[in-house]
Amino acid sequence: MGDHVVGIAMNGVTGRMGYRQHLTRSVLAIRDAGGVLLPDGSRVIPEPVLVGRSEQKLREIAARHGIERWTTDLDAVLSDDSIEIYFDAQITHAREAAVRAAIAAGKHIYAEKPTAGTLDAALELAKLAQAAGVKNGVVQDKLFLPGLLKLRRLIDSGFFGTILSIRGEFGYWVFEGDWQEAQRPSWNYRAEEGGGIVLDMFPHWHYILEHLFAPVRSVTAHTATHIPDRWDEQGERYTATADDAAYGLFELEGGIVAQINSSWSVRVDRDELVEFQVDGTHGSAVAGLRECRVQHRSTTPKAVWDPDAVDPGQYRSQWDRVPDNEEFPNGFRAQWELFLKHVRADAPFPHDLLSGARGLQLAEAGLRSSQSGARVALDEITL
Ligand SMILES: NC(=O)c1ccc[n+]([C@@H]2O[C@H](COP(=O)([O-])OP(=O)(O)OC[C@H]3O[C@@H](n4cnc5c(N)ncnc54)[C@H](O)[C@@H]3O)[C@@H](O)[C@H]2O)c1
């Protein structure tokens, strides 16, 4: 069987995600490994064409990685028949227009989350992609991380019995930018540029809950802008217009309750930057990005509330580590491989633009809940 080279226009490769995760650790790593094996024994080999705004940055990246083609002209690359896939990791508010143009040009679409700035726009993109008959996908990388893959293994084994609740804790301190450089871009703190932790993280929480547990049926959230003044990449002081913390309560179909805190204004006292505790009738687990620990009902200690005595509990020592039992590739790369198989061999790919739109639905509902103080139900959205 002959191998197929697939041209991919990659927009946003000068950014944090576009460069490190998508270009170098995924597409170039797959290309350099000889491509992805398809069921018929042939291979699909991705060939990136870099797209962006800065000629100089693109030229530098292309030279560093031996990439032949790069351009600042999106329209030109979209009218090029050798390009089959358009990938977008631009700043969120630049995504919709570019994806729309790529669908109109008949390209398959793969995009970072959130797939657009609003639910209406995200749903419209999903509908346009379906009408155009192009394959489409959204990055849902956390599902491919070792900790969550181990959690999935536990769920599939029936370890938990009936799952009752999930508690997630995500966050770390993002420096304000005055006396120590901020480790996130300033647009993250500007609502008018697609910033805000709800828009950033609720799409992640949505696909984790949806794919591992059950569809989300309602949300109650409280958001805050705890740090109102920040300093940007040029050292200029600016006012944060977007939320930097969100305290969310999600009710899932079937009654599971999930509570997830997201904050860029907390200091870490956890083993990992995100951790989810899942409690079930037969066992509990705590999963992070890499590790997962469990406690079965048969080894659950009998905790007794007695504030007058020193607690002999040593609770954290009473959990067992879930072994790897397999090699875990980079999560972004694993999802890219699935998407390439989806494009070329029609392999199943549940991470489509409609799933991406449901992530936006949760983010918008969360913001609405915070504004109104009310619990917001999520109606099913369809194409
Ligand atoms: N999957 C994940 O875990 C994950 C993590 C972080 C960010 N993201 C998503 O990836 C996207 C990019 O985030 P990032 O952290 O890499 O951002 P970044 O600021 O590092 O990169 C943004 C990219 O967009 C380009 N761009 C296009 N128009 C722009 C404009 N008007 N202003 C500024 N930049 C512009 C930049 O040149 C750059 O290539 C966002 O949509 C974000 O939500 C996903």
The ligand as an SDF file (V2000), in Angstrom:
LIG
                    3D

 44 48  0  0  0  0  0  0  0  0999 V2000
   -5.7630   22.2740   25.0750 N   0  0  0  0  0  0  0  0  0  0  0  0
   -5.1820   22.9480   26.0440 C   0  0  0  0  0  0  0  0  0  0  0  0
   -4.8100   22.4110   27.0710 O   0  0  0  0  0  0  0  0  0  0  0  0
   -4.9450   24.4210   25.8930 C   0  0  0  0  0  0  0  0  0  0  0  0
   -4.0920   25.0820   26.7870 C   0  0  0  0  0  0  0  0  0  0  0  0
   -3.8590   26.4500   26.6060 C   0  0  0  0  0  0  0  0  0  0  0  0
   -4.4890   27.1270   25.5850 C   0  0  0  0  0  0  0  0  0  0  0  0
   -5.3350   26.4620   24.7480 N   0  0  0  0  0  0  0  0  0  0  0  0
   -6.0290   27.1720   23.6470 C   0  0  0  0  0  0  0  0  0  0  0  0
   -5.0830   27.3960   22.6180 O   0  0  0  0  0  0  0  0  0  0  0  0
   -5.2900   28.6750   22.0340 C   0  0  0  0  0  0  0  0  0  0  0  0
   -3.9710   29.4520   22.0480 C   0  0  0  0  0  0  0  0  0  0  0  0
   -3.5740   29.6270   23.3800 O   0  0  0  0  0  0  0  0  0  0  0  0
   -2.0400   29.9070   23.7600 P   0  0  0  0  0  0  0  0  0  0  0  0
   -1.9600   29.8350   25.2360 O   0  0  0  0  0  0  0  0  0  0  0  0
   -1.1610   29.0650   22.9110 O   0  0  0  0  0  0  0  0  0  0  0  0
   -1.9120   31.4420   23.3170 O   0  0  0  0  0  0  0  0  0  0  0  0
   -0.6290   32.2590   22.7980 P   0  0  0  0  0  0  0  0  0  0  0  0
   -0.9250   33.6750   23.1060 O   0  0  0  0  0  0  0  0  0  0  0  0
    0.6260   31.6640   23.3050 O   0  0  0  0  0  0  0  0  0  0  0  0
   -0.6600   32.0290   21.2110 O   0  0  0  0  0  0  0  0  0  0  0  0
   -1.6580   32.6200   20.4130 C   0  0  0  0  0  0  0  0  0  0  0  0
   -1.3990   32.3770   18.9450 C   0  0  0  0  0  0  0  0  0  0  0  0
   -2.4240   33.0720   18.2150 O   0  0  0  0  0  0  0  0  0  0  0  0
   -1.8180   33.9710   17.2790 C   0  0  0  0  0  0  0  0  0  0  0  0
   -2.6850   35.1470   17.1100 N   0  0  0  0  0  0  0  0  0  0  0  0
   -3.5020   35.3360   16.0710 C   0  0  0  0  0  0  0  0  0  0  0  0
   -4.1550   36.4960   16.2040 N   0  0  0  0  0  0  0  0  0  0  0  0
   -3.7610   37.0520   17.3610 C   0  0  0  0  0  0  0  0  0  0  0  0
   -4.0600   38.2690   18.0220 C   0  0  0  0  0  0  0  0  0  0  0  0
   -4.9370   39.1330   17.5110 N   0  0  0  0  0  0  0  0  0  0  0  0
   -3.4330   38.5200   19.1990 N   0  0  0  0  0  0  0  0  0  0  0  0
   -2.5660   37.6350   19.7320 C   0  0  0  0  0  0  0  0  0  0  0  0
   -2.2350   36.4630   19.1390 N   0  0  0  0  0  0  0  0  0  0  0  0
   -2.8210   36.1820   17.9520 C   0  0  0  0  0  0  0  0  0  0  0  0
   -0.4520   34.2930   17.8640 C   0  0  0  0  0  0  0  0  0  0  0  0
    0.4060   34.7280   16.8510 O   0  0  0  0  0  0  0  0  0  0  0  0
   -0.0550   32.9290   18.4440 C   0  0  0  0  0  0  0  0  0  0  0  0
    0.4540   32.1000   17.4180 O   0  0  0  0  0  0  0  0  0  0  0  0
   -6.4020   29.3430   22.8270 C   0  0  0  0  0  0  0  0  0  0  0  0
   -7.6130   29.2470   22.1130 O   0  0  0  0  0  0  0  0  0  0  0  0
   -6.5080   28.5230   24.0930 C   0  0  0  0  0  0  0  0  0  0  0  0
   -7.8270   28.4480   24.5920 O   0  0  0  0  0  0  0  0  0  0  0  0
   -5.5640   25.1390   24.8840 C   0  0  0  0  0  0  0  0  0  0  0  0
  1  2  1  0
  2  3  2  0
  2  4  1  0
  4  5  1  0
  4 44  2  0
  5  6  2  0
  6  7  1  0
  7  8  2  0
  8  9  1  0
  8 44  1  0
  9 10  1  0
  9 42  1  0
 10 11  1  0
 11 12  1  0
 11 40  1  0
 12 13  1  0
 13 14  1  0
 14 15  2  0
 14 16  1  0
 14 17  1  0
 17 18  1  0
 18 19  2  0
 18 20  1  0
 18 21  1  0
 21 22  1  0
 22 23  1  0
 23 24  1  0
 23 38  1  0
 24 25  1  0
 25 26  1  0
 25 36  1  0
 26 27  1  0
 26 35  1  0
 27 28  2  0
 28 29  1  0
 29 30  1  0
 29 35  2  0
 30 31  1  0
 30 32  2  0
 32 33  1  0
 33 34  2  0
 34 35  1  0
 36 37  1  0
 36 38  1  0
 38 39  1  0
 40 41  1  0
 40 42  1  0
 42 43  1  0
M  CHG  2   8   1  16  -1
M  END
$$$$
